[in-house]
Structure formats: C-alpha cells, structure tokens
Amino acid sequence: MLSKRMLFVLFGALLALSGCQFIAPNAEDKIAEGLAENIIRQSMGEDIDLDVSGDNVSIKTKEGNIDISGGETDGMVTINTDEGSSVMTGGDTRPVSAPADLPSLQGATEFFWAGVEGNGILSYTVSGKDATAVCDMQIKLLTGLGWKTEAAYSMTVAGSASQVLNTDAASVALSCTVDEEAGVVSVSMVKGSSS
C-alpha cells in the first residue's frame, strides 16, 4: 500500500524531474532521471526504480508501483497504483473526467478535478460577489439531479457558505467563497461514497 507520505514525495520528485528535463533535454535526460531517483530514494529511505518515457513516469518500490502519465499535452494527469487509479485535470473548460452528478454553473472557469472512480473534488470559479447566492444556484443544480439537503446551510459566514447534500449512495460537501477583489466566487464540491 502506498502511503500518503510516499505519494507526496513522489509528486515532489515528479515536479523536480520535470524541471530537470526542461533544463536538460535529450542526452542529459538520464542524468535528470538519476537525480530524481536519488532524491526519491533519500527522501523515502528505500530503493526505487524510476523509468521516464516522454510524459510517462513509472516508479516501483517495495511498497508498490505508481505510474503517472499525461499532463503536457492535455492537462490531465493519470496516476495508476496497485490500489487503483486517479485523475487530476484542470483548465478553463469543465474536465471530461468530472462526474456528471456534480454539475457546474453556466459561465464557470478555472476548473480543477481530482478523483478516483467518481469520488473526489471538483472546483471552479464563477463571476459574482455573493457566496450564498452562488451556493443557492449550485444547490438547485444538485437537487435537480437527486441530491437532497436535510437542513438550511451548514454554515454561513461573511463571504462564504457551505452545505452538505446526500443521496442514498453518496454525499457531497459544497463550499462557496467570495473573492470580492477579483469579483468571483470559488465553488468546491467534495464527493464521497456513503458507507
């Protein structure tokens, strides 16, 4: 099983590796790969095997394997481990991999999705200066798809609002926060399966 610590170290090493490859393309790729492998090995205190091929990185350890692919051309990074796979993507248009039961408001931009098997976090921004009004519109979209609220807002504070919605199979924590200076509201939905 890959620990959270290992995943954070791997992400850091991946970023370091991508920076090394940007600086040292072609013949020096193997040097950059070896440098990244040493960084990971020293951080984790264990032996690893790192293989870099284009946009793909494969890391093998005694704890398990992780394959990271994509990112450069389509903005989507797929992470496959022995335990399953996850996707991270973002941009100005809604990610195709974001689940349909987490709709976004019209005019939304600056999307980010990270998830595994339909569970995860979807966030975006929309023009506005009233977090509660934006949350009300998002709740309307969600309830139109079968999500239910059991009470008034879970929490409202100046500039932010949050609510929990449920179905029989899942729950979603909705949070809306205004950035008055930028004139946008950030909407974040964290979805998880019900136990």
ABEGO torsion letter per residue (X at the ends): XBBAAAAAAAAAAAAAAAAAAAABBEAAAAAAAAAAAAAAAAAAGBBBBBBBBEABBBBBBAAEBBBBBEGAAAGBBBBBBAAEBBBBBBEABBBAABBAABBBBBGBBGBBBBBBGGBEBBBBBBBEABAAAAAAAAAAAAAAAGBBBABBBABBBBGBBBBBBBBAABBBBBBBBBBAAAGBBBBBBBBBBBX
